[in-house]
Amino acid sequence: MATAKKAVAKKEKPVQGTFRFSFGPWNIHEGADSFGPEVRKTIPFNKKLELYKKMGFDGIQFHDDDAVPGCGDGKMTQAQMIKAATELKKTLDNHGLTAEFVAPRMWFNPNTIDGGYTSNDPKCRKYAIERTKRAIDIANALGTRNIVFWLAREGTYIREAKDPVWATERIAEAAQALLDYDKNIRLMIESKPNEPVDHAYIPTIGHAIALGLLTTDPSRIGCLIETAHALLANLCPSDEMGYALAHKKLWSVHLNDQNGLKFDQDLTFGAVDPRRALNQVRVLDKAGYGNNGEWVGLDVKVMRTQKDKGGLKHLEYSRKVFLRLLEISRSLDDAKIEALRAERDYEELNWYILDAILKK
């Protein structure tokens, strides 16, 4: 009788992410802060575009007025904005760059002192929605369907200033108006618990995902998670990412680092806590982040004390840290980790991770 061949189990290749990097032109800045003026020379916008590829970046993040300066003052027509954005698209193509998203930068405008979508003034609420529609027009001209909602002033300094039920409904109505305006766009909510307002209405990713349920098309409302914003909510960034990934809602990230619960520092990724950074890289990689076109966005600011020379190192090193941590993550033995979990030997697992990080 012929001997039956033993079936050899085929070892499945683990899922891995595909990573390409982006940052916004505001991440190369002059160093002004709330307590002092600029300390470095301005780098012209077109010069910034020339630097992207040299540093290994392929994507560019835009506020609406980064792409079309002056678009928020009400003096430009829709046709003029689209024309300017179309010309910018040609420039991006010449540099081999892709627009990742467009976000309406409304928090500088006098119409948004009390918030935009949640302003107590109906004229200001109308301004906010109309400006975001123009941002959608700009995004279409730049070839991206991603619109970022950073709800900067959608909150209060004192709780009695607005009714929270009413305010949440106004944000949902604004989102619905934008989904209705363009059937192709995706709204990526970038949650943050505070700053510039004390109490924000969409402080976490859970809030952001739930907001989509108040619209007729929650499939087009997702998330952008920023490391620092999760930390300001006293949450673990990699857990926030995991939560969004489980919901298939993590459409972008802003990686950086943060020294505790204070103002949004936007430090070089991994500069404060490399292990925390490793966990972010690992959750993204093991979930196959980027395989559907998602970007690894950086939102990092150079230290104010840095001279002009070296004013780009925060971007260069953030990308290097990500790639170095990716190597470490992929070098870990998943079977060993699973065995330690099964044995509940978390001290050994703790050392295994630390040892991997601390090795020369």
N, C-alpha and C positions, 0 to 999 in steps of 0.2 A: 504494500500500500504506500502510495506516495506520501512523503512527509509534508504536512501542510506548512506553508511558509508563514512565519510569524509576521503579523502586520506591524510595520514600523511606523510609529506615530511621527507624523511630520511636525517638526518644531516650527511653530508659527513665528514669523518675524515680528518683533514688537512694533507697535505703532510709534512713529516718530513725527515730530513737527517739521515744518518747512519754514525757515526764518529769513525774512527780509526786513530791513530796518527803515524807519522814517523819523523825522523830527520836524518841528516847526521853526520858521525863521526867528520867532521870539526867543528861542533858546540860545541864540547868539545875540547878546545884548550889551548895553553900555554900563550896566551895574548900578543904575539909580535904584534907590529904595525909599521907603517912607521917611527916612531920616536924613537923606542926602542925595546929591545930584549924580549925574553920570561920572564915571571914573575911567572909561575906556572910549576909544574912538569908534564912531559909527562905521559899520561895514555895509556898503550899499546892497540892496536886495539882490541885484543881479550877480554881485560878487559872491553872496551867500549861496546862490544856486550853483555856482561853479565849484563850491567846496563839497557839495553832497557826495558826488561820485568818488572824489579823491579820498573821502573818509569811509567809503564802503556803504553809503546810504543810497537807496533807490527811490524812496517815497518822501513826499513833502506834505506836511499838514498845514492847512490854511485856516485862518480866520477870514471872514468875508473881506475885511479891509486890508488884510495882507495881500490878497489876490487883486482887489480893486480898491486902491486907496481913495478915501472920500466917499465910499458907497453908502455910508450910514448917515450922511448929513442932510439927505433929502433933496439935494440939488441935482443929482444925476438921474437920468431917465433909465428905465429898464433896458432900453435898447443900447444905451451908452455903456451900462454895466456889462451886458452880454458881449458887446464888441471888445471891451477891455479884457474880459476873461478869455475870450477866444484868442486874442493876441498872446496872452500869457500861456495858453495851452501850446501854442507853437513854440514858445521859448522853452517850456518844459520838455517838449518832444526833442528839441535840439540838444538839450542837456541829458537826454535819456532818463528823465524823471517822470514819476507818476504822482498825481494828486491823490492822497489817501482820503481826505475828507475836507469839508468846509464847515466851519462853525460860525454862527453870527456872533460878533463881539459887541454885545449891547451894553455891557456893564459900565462903559465909559460915557455913554450918552445920557444927557440930562433927562430924557424921557424914561430912563430906567432907574432913577434914583430910588424909587420905591418898588423895584422889581419891574419886569417887563410883562410877562404873562399873568402875574399876580398883582400888578399894580392896582391900587384903589381907584385910579383914574382910568376910565374907559378909553380915553384918547391914547394913553400910554400903552394900554393893552393892545390896541389896534396897531400902534407903531411897531410893537414887538413882533406881532404876527406878520405884518407886511414886510418888515425887514428880513425875517427868516425866509419868507417866500422869495425875496431877492437873492438870499444866500443860496437857495435851491437852484435858482436860475444860473448863478455863478458856478455852482457845483456841476450842473449839467454841461456847461460850456467847457469845464475843465476835465470832464470825462469821469466823474465819480458820482455814485449814488448815495454816498455816506454823508449824513448831516449829523454833526455832534451837538447835543444839548448839554452844555455846561450851564446849569441853572444858577448862575452866580449870585444874583440878588433876589432870587425867588425864595424869600423867607422874611424874617423880621429881626429887629433888635429887641423888641419887647413882644411878648406873646399876644397881648391884647390888640396889636396893630392890625391883625387880619384874622378872619375866621379860617381855621385850618381845613375845614370841610370845603368851604367855598374856594379856598386857594388851590387845593388839590384838584377840584373840578375844573378850575380855570386852566391849570397846566394840561390836564387831559383834553380840554376843549382845544387848546392851542395845538397839541399834538395831532388831534383829529383833523383840524383845519389844514395842517401841513400834509398829512397823509392823503387828504382829499385833493389837495392842490396838485400833487404829483404822485401818480400810482406806482412809480418805480423806486422812489427814494426809500432809504432806511434811516430811521432815527436812532442814533446811538447816545443813550443817556449817560453822562459822566457824573456820577453822584459824588457829593461832598457834604459833610455834616455841618461845616461852618466856614467862615471866611470867604467873602467879605461880610456876610451877614452872620449874626450869632446863631440863629436857628434856621436851618434850611429845611425845605419841605420834602426833598428827595435825598435823604442823607446817606443811604446805602444802596447796594445793588439789588437787594430784595425789594426795596421800595420802587426802584426803577423798573424791574420786571413786572411788578404788580400794577404799575401805572398803565402798562400796555393793555391790561385787561379792561380798562375803562374806555378803550377805543374799539372801533369795529374791525381793526386789522392788527392784533397784537403780534402777528408774525413778522411785522416790519418794525417792531420796536425792540431794540437790543441794548447792549451795554458797552461802555468803554470803562475799564477799571484802571484807576491810577493808584500806584503803590501808596503814595503819601496820603491820599484821600481815605483809603482804608485804614491806615494807621491813625489818622486824625479821629476816626470813629472808634478807635481802640479795637480794631478787628485785624485778623491775620490776612494779609493780601492774597496769599496762595489759597486760603479757604474761600475767600470771596471769588477768586477766579474759578475755583472748583465748583462753587455753587452756580455761577453763570454758565460754565461749561456743561454742567448737568442739565441745564435748561436749554442748551444750544443757543445761548444768548451772548456769548463773549465774542464780540465782533472787532474789538481793538483793545490795546493796553497802552498805558503810559507808565513806563518803568522809571523809577527814581529811588531815592531813599530819604529817610527822615529821622531826626533826633527827637523822638518822643512826641507828646501831645502839645504841640505849639503851633506856630504859623507854618504854612506850607513851604517847606524849604527847597524841594526839588533838587536834592543832592545827587551826585553821581551814583548810578545804580550799584548797589552792593557796598557802598562806602561805609555805611554804619553797621550793617549786619549781613555779612556774606552768606550765612546759613539761611537767613530769611530770603535772601535773593535766590539762593540755590533752590529753595522750595517753589518759588515762583517759576523759575526756568523749568523745573522738573514737572510741575503740573501741566504747564503748557505743552512741553514736549511729549509727555505720555498720553495726552489727549489728542495729539495730532493737530495742534494749533498751527495755523498757517497753511494747511493743506487745502483749504477752501478760499485762499487769497487774503486771509487776515494778515495784518502787519504787526511787527513789534515796534511800537512807537516809543520814543523817549521824550520825556518832558523834564529835562534837567537844566539847571542854571549854573553857570560858572560862578565861583565864589567872588564876591565883590572885591576882595583883596587881591585877586589875580591881575597881573599886568596884561597889557594888550597881547604881548607875546605869550602864547599858551592859552589864549582865550577860547580855544576849541577843544582843549584836552578833555573836558567833562563829557563831551559827546563821543570822542574817540575812545576814551577809557570805559564808558558805560557799555559800549558795544563789545569791547574786549572782555569786560567782566562777564557779560552774558555768554559769550562764546566759550570762555574758559569754564564757567560753571556748567555749560552744556556738556563739555567734555567730561567733567567730573560726574555729572548725573548719569551719562551714558556708560561710564566705567563701573558704576555700581552693579552688584550682582542681585538682580531682582529675586532670584530663587532664595538667596540667603536672607534677604529682607523679609520675604514671605515666611520663611522658617522661623525667624526671630519673632515675627508677629504671632505666629501660631504658638510658640513657646511662651509668649508674653514676656520675653526677655528684652525689655525696652532699654535697660541700661546698656546692654551689649549693642543694641541697635543705635543708641545714642552715640556710643563710642565709634561705631562703624562709620557713621556720617561725619563726625568730627575728624576722625582719622583721615577720611577721604579729602576733606577740606584743607587740613593742616599739612598734608604731605607736600614735600618740595617738588 
